[in-house]
Amino acid sequence: MRALCLGWPGDAKAVLIDDEYLWGESFLVAPVHEKDARSREVYLPAGDWWDYWSGARVAGAKSLTREVDLETMPLYVRAGAIVPMGPVRQHTGEVIEERLRCAFIPARTAASPGTTMMARATGMKRATSCVLNANGTTRSAH
């Protein structure tokens, strides 16, 4: 967990933000602190971001107003990220049989819709591929 100013020290606006944070290298989290809030202003630093919940691509270096409810905290993923996804675990020693999946978050310069993208992670026996859909989301293309 890091303050925005650590990721964008040259961004005068990011340096002033004290209620958003980075989770790892790829996630920007904007908690909602107001009771019964219906929206929240979010500042996205330079670069392209994807709204985790809606899948919408958003250009950064600006503030925006994001609708919120009890189930939806503003969460954005940096374009170009590879995000490992798996089942909920109660502790790190819990054995889970389900395979780890990776979400490939397209970069702004991503290929045209229908293009297959490949990635290989350490320890994988073969490359994993996905296909970029017209709306910017991906689907598995084993």
C-alpha positions in Angstrom: 0.0 0.0 0.0 1.5 3.3 -1.1 0.5 7.0 -1.3 -0.1 8.3 -4.8 2.8 10.8 -4.3 5.2 7.9 -4.3 4.1 6.7 -7.7 3.9 10.2 -9.2 6.2 12.5 -7.3 6.2 15.0 -10.1 2.4 15.3 -10.3 1.4 18.3 -8.2 -2.2 17.1 -7.8 -1.2 13.5 -6.8 1.1 14.8 -4.1 -1.9 16.5 -2.5 -4.2 13.5 -2.5 -4.4 11.9 0.9 -7.5 9.7 0.6 -6.5 7.4 -2.3 -3.7 4.8 -2.4 -2.0 2.3 -4.7 -2.3 -1.4 -3.9 0.8 -2.9 -5.4 1.8 -1.7 -8.8 -1.5 -2.0 -10.6 -4.5 -1.0 -8.4 -5.6 2.5 -7.4 -8.1 2.4 -4.5 -10.4 5.3 -3.6 -12.2 4.5 -0.3 -15.6 6.1 0.4 -15.5 7.8 3.8 -18.9 9.6 3.8 -22.0 8.0 5.2 -24.7 7.5 2.5 -22.4 8.7 -0.2 -23.7 8.2 -3.8 -20.6 9.4 -5.6 -17.0 10.1 -4.9 -14.4 12.3 -6.7 -11.4 10.3 -7.8 -8.1 11.6 -9.2 -6.4 9.3 -11.7 -2.7 10.0 -12.3 -1.3 10.1 -15.8 -1.8 7.0 -17.9 -4.7 4.9 -18.9 -6.8 3.1 -16.2 -9.6 0.6 -16.3 -12.6 0.8 -13.9 -12.5 -2.6 -12.2 -16.2 -2.9 -11.8 -17.5 -1.6 -15.2 -14.6 -2.4 -17.4 -14.6 1.1 -18.8 -11.3 2.6 -20.0 -10.5 6.0 -18.4 -7.7 8.4 -19.4 -5.7 9.6 -16.4 -4.2 13.0 -15.3 -7.7 14.2 -14.3 -10.4 14.0 -11.7 -13.7 12.3 -12.2 -16.9 11.6 -10.3 -17.6 7.9 -9.7 -21.0 6.7 -8.6 -20.7 4.5 -5.5 -22.9 2.2 -3.3 -22.3 -0.2 -0.5 -20.9 -2.9 -2.8 -18.9 -0.6 -5.1 -15.8 1.2 -3.9 -13.9 3.0 -6.7 -11.2 0.7 -7.9 -9.0 1.2 -11.0 -6.4 -1.0 -12.6 -3.5 0.4 -14.5 -3.5 -0.3 -18.2 -1.0 -3.0 -19.2 -1.3 -4.9 -15.9 -1.4 -8.6 -15.5 -3.5 -9.4 -12.4 -3.5 -12.9 -10.9 -7.0 -14.0 -9.8 -7.9 -17.0 -7.7 -10.5 -18.2 -5.1 -10.8 -16.6 -1.7 -8.4 -18.2 0.8 -8.8 -18.1 4.6 -5.0 -18.3 5.1 -1.9 -18.7 3.0 -1.5 -22.4 4.0 -4.9 -23.3 2.7 -4.6 -25.7 -0.3 -6.9 -24.8 -3.2 -7.3 -27.1 -6.1 -8.6 -24.4 -8.5 -6.0 -23.1 -11.0 -4.8 -19.5 -10.8 -6.1 -17.3 -13.6 -4.5 -14.1 -14.9 -6.5 -11.1 -16.1 -4.7 -9.3 -18.8 -5.6 -5.6 -18.6 -5.1 -4.1 -22.1 -2.8 -1.1 -22.5 -3.9 1.9 -24.6 -1.7 0.6 -27.4 -3.4 -2.8 -27.2 -4.0 -4.6 -30.4 -7.2 -4.4 -32.4 -10.2 -6.3 -31.3 -9.9 -10.0 -32.2 -6.1 -10.0 -31.7 -4.7 -12.8 -29.6 -2.3 -11.7 -26.8 0.1 -14.2 -25.2 1.8 -14.2 -21.8 4.0 -16.6 -19.9 4.4 -16.4 -16.1 7.2 -18.0 -14.1 6.3 -21.6 -13.4 3.7 -21.9 -16.1 4.1 -25.0 -18.4 2.7 -23.2 -21.4 1.8 -19.7 -22.5 -1.6 -18.5 -21.7 -3.5 -16.5 -24.3 -6.6 -14.3 -24.4 -8.5 -12.5 -27.1 -9.2 -8.7 -26.9 -12.9 -8.1 -27.4 -14.3 -5.0 -29.1 -15.3 -3.4 -25.7 -11.7 -3.7 -24.4 -12.3 -6.8 -22.2 -10.5 -10.1 -22.8 -11.7 -13.7 -23.0 -9.7 -16.9 -22.7 -8.4 -18.4 -26.0 -6.6 -21.5 -24.8 
